[in-house]
Amino acid sequence: MIKVMVINAGSSSLKFKLYDMPEEMVVCSGIAERIGHLDGIFRMNFKDQKSKEILPIKDHAEAVHLLLKSLLDKRIIKSLDEIKATGHRVVQGGKYFSHSVIFDEDAEMKIESLISLSPLHNGANLVGFRAFQSTLPNVLAVATFDTAFHRTMEDQDSVFPIPYDYTIKHDIRRYGAHGTSHQYLALEALKHLDNPEHSKIISCHIGSGSSITAIKDLKCVATSMGLTPLGGIMMGTRTGDLDPSVMKYCCYKEDKTAEEMFQIFNKESGLLGVSGVSNDSRDVLNAMQKGNERAILAYKLFVRRIADFIGQYFVRLGGVDAIVFSAGIGENSPETRQMIIDEIKEALKIEIDEEKNKLIRGKEALISTQNSAIKVIVIPTDEEIMIARDTYDLLIKNK
């Protein structure tokens, strides 16, 4: 067995999973949160044990040191030499990356050049990589990109109708996000299909950040997020797609700069902005059930945007074999799944087992009936295993 560490670094966090490969067995997992604060939090899950420490975590390098020390102290590994490779999630791969790559100097330089497209993520992803590199300099790393899966889109699905010179000069196009998740969901969905060699799947990654993807024969045809994760469907705090003139008009009326309004559209809109209750769908659903009119409007708007994309992608694919629900809301909210299906069931001839749907939270299940023209499947996503597979394949299996 070969141990591979998978890392997902955020601006103030560092998630990790240690795998035994190729068996794909999770050895341990956890997260360092509130990095840069005196009351940082370090959690680790190992076998049936769960530990939590509150302590100062100065930076990502210290978080890595804390992680590796814990692996040794808990005797999860006997030596750091047991870690043969690290796999790192990177959000934006731009035009450069259509698949996972060895995290070398060239990849590092290109990822850094894309920070302006994903300022909240790419910089943090690099910080996580560099922290591991400084601590384990002889361990090779792999970068896996959220955008890579979507690079199979045709130009007419990814180019925006702006002056074409801008498209070429500035690499402005639909890059999408959650690609690693959508790829995993499509692979898992094949297990439920009668003809897996020729499949048409719509995967719905619905969480605080959400995206919908049309997939034909395991290749992305279209995806909802745009140049950045702000585009597509309405989300917890993001607007999703809207008339571009709304920004100019809001700036004029509120006397704010474009940057200020951009931040509002990213962080104060979506479910939070419309409902005035919360960015958490559970809070908005609870308020809706109590009759809060703005919460009702917010959730109806959220559901309608998702249904609209499913309908659009049904046409784009020329029919659909399966619709997959995943991520925090998609996996764990039967009410949301039911509301979305109610919007599309008549047009797409879908029928789900409503009682079975109510019972499904956080586990894989086929919830459509035999009478349904399209299979509806709940699949918990697993981006980390996709990163672990690519890391193992690139650095170890194919040596």
C-alpha positions in Angstrom: 0.0 0.0 0.0 1.2 3.5 -0.9 0.2 6.5 1.2 -1.0 9.6 -0.7 -1.9 12.8 1.1 -4.7 14.9 -0.5 -4.8 18.6 0.4 -7.4 21.3 -0.1 -6.0 24.6 1.1 -8.2 27.7 1.7 -7.3 31.2 2.7 -7.5 30.3 6.4 -7.9 26.5 6.3 -6.2 23.3 5.3 -8.3 20.2 4.7 -6.6 16.8 4.4 -7.1 13.1 3.7 -4.5 10.4 3.8 -5.2 7.5 1.6 -3.8 4.0 1.2 -3.5 3.5 -2.6 -4.5 1.9 -4.8 -7.0 0.4 -2.4 -8.5 3.9 -1.9 -8.8 3.4 1.8 -9.0 6.6 3.9 -6.4 6.3 6.7 -7.3 9.6 8.4 -8.8 13.0 7.6 -9.2 16.4 9.1 -8.9 20.1 8.9 -6.9 23.0 10.3 -9.2 26.0 10.6 -8.8 29.7 11.6 -5.2 29.7 10.4 -3.6 33.0 11.3 -5.5 33.2 14.6 -4.6 32.5 18.2 -7.7 30.3 18.5 -7.0 28.1 15.5 -8.8 24.7 15.4 -7.2 21.4 14.4 -9.4 18.4 14.0 -8.5 14.8 13.0 -10.5 11.7 12.4 -8.6 8.4 12.7 -10.4 5.0 12.8 -13.2 5.6 15.4 -11.3 8.4 17.1 -12.0 12.1 16.8 -9.7 14.7 18.2 -10.0 18.5 18.4 -7.4 21.0 19.6 -7.7 24.8 19.9 -4.3 26.5 19.7 -2.5 29.2 17.8 -1.8 28.3 14.1 0.4 31.1 12.7 0.3 30.1 9.1 -0.2 27.2 6.6 3.4 26.0 7.2 2.6 25.6 10.9 -0.7 23.8 10.0 1.3 21.4 7.9 3.8 20.9 10.7 0.9 20.2 13.1 -0.6 17.7 10.8 2.6 15.8 10.2 3.4 15.8 13.9 -0.1 14.4 14.7 0.4 11.6 12.2 3.5 10.6 14.0 2.3 11.2 17.6 -0.9 9.1 16.9 1.3 6.5 15.2 -0.8 6.7 12.1 2.5 6.5 10.3 5.9 5.5 11.6 7.9 7.8 9.5 7.2 10.8 7.2 8.9 8.7 4.5 5.7 6.7 4.2 4.0 9.6 2.5 5.0 9.0 -1.1 3.0 11.8 -2.8 0.7 14.8 -2.2 -2.3 15.8 -4.4 -3.5 19.4 -4.2 -6.8 20.9 -5.2 -6.4 24.0 -7.4 -9.6 25.9 -8.4 -8.6 27.7 -11.6 -6.5 26.1 -14.3 -7.4 28.6 -17.0 -6.5 27.7 -20.6 -3.4 25.9 -19.5 -4.7 22.7 -17.8 -7.2 20.1 -19.2 -6.0 17.4 -16.8 -4.0 16.9 -13.6 -0.3 17.6 -13.8 2.8 17.2 -11.7 3.2 20.3 -9.5 6.5 21.5 -10.9 7.9 25.0 -11.3 6.1 25.6 -14.6 2.7 24.6 -13.1 3.3 26.8 -10.1 4.1 29.8 -12.3 0.9 29.3 -14.4 -1.3 28.8 -11.3 0.1 32.0 -9.8 -0.7 33.9 -13.1 -4.3 32.8 -12.7 -4.9 34.3 -9.2 -6.8 37.2 -10.7 -9.4 34.8 -12.0 -9.8 33.1 -8.6 -8.3 35.5 -6.0 -9.9 33.7 -3.0 -8.7 30.2 -4.0 -5.6 30.0 -6.3 -3.4 32.0 -3.9 -4.4 29.8 -1.0 -4.0 26.6 -3.0 -0.4 27.7 -3.7 0.2 28.5 -0.1 -0.8 25.0 0.8 1.5 23.5 -1.8 4.4 25.6 -0.8 3.9 24.7 2.9 4.1 21.0 2.1 7.0 21.5 -0.3 9.1 23.3 2.4 8.3 20.5 5.0 8.5 17.5 2.6 10.9 18.8 -0.1 11.5 15.3 -1.6 7.9 14.3 -1.9 6.5 15.0 -5.4 3.1 16.7 -5.8 0.2 16.8 -8.3 -2.2 19.6 -9.0 -5.8 18.7 -9.8 -7.9 21.5 -11.2 -11.6 22.3 -10.7 -11.8 23.7 -14.2 -10.0 20.9 -16.1 -13.0 18.7 -16.7 -14.8 21.6 -18.4 -12.1 22.1 -21.0 -13.9 19.8 -23.4 -16.6 22.4 -24.0 -16.9 23.6 -27.6 -16.2 27.3 -28.2 -19.9 28.1 -28.7 -20.5 26.8 -25.2 -17.6 28.6 -23.5 -17.1 31.9 -25.4 -19.0 35.0 -24.2 -20.5 37.4 -26.8 -18.1 40.2 -26.0 -15.7 41.8 -28.5 -13.6 38.8 -29.6 -10.4 40.7 -29.2 -11.1 40.6 -25.4 -11.7 36.9 -25.5 -8.3 36.3 -27.1 -6.3 39.0 -25.4 -7.5 38.3 -21.9 -8.5 34.6 -22.0 -12.0 35.5 -21.1 -14.3 32.5 -21.4 -16.5 30.1 -19.4 -14.2 28.0 -17.2 -16.7 26.6 -14.8 -15.9 25.0 -11.4 -16.5 21.9 -9.4 -15.2 19.9 -12.3 -13.6 17.2 -10.2 -16.9 16.7 -8.5 -18.9 16.5 -11.7 -16.4 14.0 -13.2 -16.8 11.8 -10.1 -20.6 12.0 -10.2 -20.7 11.0 -13.8 -18.5 8.0 -13.2 -20.6 6.9 -10.3 -23.9 7.5 -12.2 -22.7 5.0 -14.9 -23.2 2.2 -12.4 -27.0 2.9 -12.6 -27.3 3.1 -16.3 -28.2 0.3 -18.8 -25.8 1.6 -21.5 -22.9 3.2 -19.8 -20.8 3.5 -23.0 -23.1 6.2 -24.3 -24.5 8.3 -21.5 -26.2 11.7 -21.1 -26.0 13.0 -17.5 -26.9 16.2 -15.8 -25.0 16.5 -12.6 -26.3 19.0 -10.0 -23.6 20.0 -7.5 -25.8 22.0 -5.1 -24.2 23.5 -2.0 -23.3 26.9 -0.7 -21.6 27.2 -4.1 -23.5 25.4 -6.8 -23.1 24.4 -10.5 -25.0 22.3 -13.0 -23.1 20.4 -15.8 -24.2 18.6 -18.9 -22.1 15.5 -19.6 -22.1 13.3 -22.7 -20.1 10.1 -22.7 -18.1 11.3 -19.7 -17.2 14.6 -21.3 -18.4 18.0 -20.2 -20.7 19.6 -22.9 -21.8 22.7 -20.9 -21.6 24.0 -17.3 -23.4 26.8 -15.5 -20.5 28.7 -13.7 -18.8 31.2 -15.9 -15.5 33.1 -15.9 -15.6 32.8 -12.1 -17.8 31.0 -9.6 -20.1 34.0 -9.5 -21.9 32.9 -12.7 -24.6 30.3 -13.2 -27.4 29.5 -10.8 -28.2 31.5 -7.7 -26.3 30.3 -4.6 -25.9 30.9 -0.9 -24.4 34.4 -1.3 -23.8 34.7 -5.0 -26.2 36.1 -7.6 -25.5 33.7 -10.4 -26.3 34.9 -13.9 -28.1 38.3 -14.3 -28.4 41.2 -16.7 -25.0 42.9 -16.6 -26.6 46.3 -16.4 -27.9 45.5 -12.9 -24.4 46.1 -11.6 -24.0 49.5 -13.3 -27.5 50.6 -12.1 -26.8 49.4 -8.5 -23.5 51.2 -8.4 -25.2 54.4 -9.6 -28.1 54.1 -7.1 -26.0 53.0 -4.1 -23.0 55.2 -4.9 -20.6 52.3 -4.9 -17.7 51.3 -7.0 -17.8 48.3 -9.4 -15.4 46.5 -7.0 -17.7 47.2 -4.0 -20.8 46.0 -5.9 -18.9 42.9 -7.2 -18.2 41.9 -3.6 -21.8 42.4 -2.7 -22.9 40.2 -5.6 -20.4 37.6 -4.4 -20.9 37.7 -0.6 -24.3 39.4 0.2 -26.6 38.2 -2.5 -28.2 34.8 -3.4 -30.3 33.1 -0.7 -28.9 35.6 1.9 -29.6 38.7 -0.1 -33.2 37.8 -1.2 -34.3 36.2 2.1 -32.6 38.5 4.5 -32.4 35.4 6.7 -29.2 33.4 6.0 -27.0 32.0 3.3 -27.6 28.5 4.8 -30.4 26.8 2.9 -31.6 25.0 6.1 -32.3 28.3 7.8 -34.1 29.7 4.7 -36.2 26.5 4.4 -37.1 26.7 8.0 -38.2 30.4 7.6 -40.1 29.5 4.5 -42.0 26.8 6.3 -42.9 29.4 9.0 -44.4 31.6 6.3 -41.6 34.2 5.9 -42.5 35.7 2.5 -38.9 36.7 1.5 -37.7 33.3 2.4 -40.4 31.7 0.3 -39.4 34.0 -2.6 -35.7 33.2 -2.2 -36.2 29.5 -2.2 -38.6 29.5 -5.1 -36.0 31.6 -7.1 -33.2 29.2 -6.1 -35.2 26.2 -7.2 -36.4 27.8 -10.5 -32.9 28.7 -11.5 -31.8 25.1 -11.1 -34.8 23.8 -13.0 -34.1 26.2 -15.8 -30.6 24.9 -16.3 -31.7 21.3 -16.2 -34.3 22.1 -18.9 -31.6 23.9 -21.0 -29.2 21.0 -20.7 -31.8 18.4 -21.5 -32.2 20.2 -24.9 -28.4 20.6 -25.2 -27.8 16.9 -24.7 -30.8 15.8 -26.8 -32.3 13.9 -23.9 -31.0 12.7 -20.6 -30.4 9.3 -19.0 -29.8 10.5 -15.5 -30.0 13.5 -13.2 -27.6 13.4 -10.3 -28.0 15.4 -7.1 -25.0 16.0 -4.9 -23.0 18.3 -2.5 -24.4 19.7 0.8 -27.9 20.6 -0.3 -28.2 18.0 -3.1 -27.2 15.1 -0.9 -29.0 16.2 2.3 -32.1 18.1 1.5 -35.0 15.9 0.3 -37.2 19.0 0.3 -35.0 20.8 -2.2 -34.8 17.8 -4.5 -38.6 17.4 -4.4 -39.1 21.1 -5.2 -36.7 20.9 -8.2 -38.3 17.7 -9.5 -41.8 19.3 -9.2 -40.6 22.0 -11.5 -39.5 19.7 -14.3 -41.4 16.4 -13.9 -44.2 17.1 -16.3 -42.0 18.3 -19.1 -39.3 15.6 -18.7 -41.7 12.8 -17.6 -39.9 12.2 -14.3 -41.3 10.3 -11.4 -39.6 9.8 -8.1 -40.5 7.7 -5.1 -41.4 10.6 -2.7 -41.3 8.5 0.4 -37.9 7.1 -0.5 -36.6 10.6 -1.3 -37.5 11.8 2.2 -35.3 9.1 3.7 -32.2 9.9 1.7 -29.6 12.1 3.3 -25.9 11.8 2.6 -26.0 8.4 1.0 -26.2 7.1 -2.6 -29.6 6.0 -3.8 -31.8 5.8 -6.9 -34.9 7.7 -6.0 -36.8 7.6 -9.4 -39.4 4.9 -10.0 -39.4 2.4 -12.9 -42.0 4.6 -14.6 -39.6 7.5 -14.8 -38.2 8.4 -18.2 -35.1 9.7 -16.5 -33.2 8.1 -13.6 -32.8 10.4 -10.6 -29.8 9.5 -8.4 -28.4 11.0 -5.2 -24.7 10.5 -5.0 -22.4 12.0 -2.3 -19.5 13.6 -4.1 -15.9 12.7 -3.4 -13.5 15.1 -5.0 -10.6 13.9 -2.8 -10.6 10.4 -4.2 -10.4 11.8 -7.7 -7.3 13.8 -6.6 -5.8 10.7 -4.9 -6.4 8.6 -8.1 -4.7 11.2 -10.3 -1.8 11.6 -7.9 -1.2 7.9 -7.7 -1.6 7.4 -11.4 0.8 10.2 -12.4 3.5 9.7 -9.8 3.4 6.0 -8.9 1.4 3.7 -11.0 2.8 4.7 -14.4 6.4 4.9 -13.3 
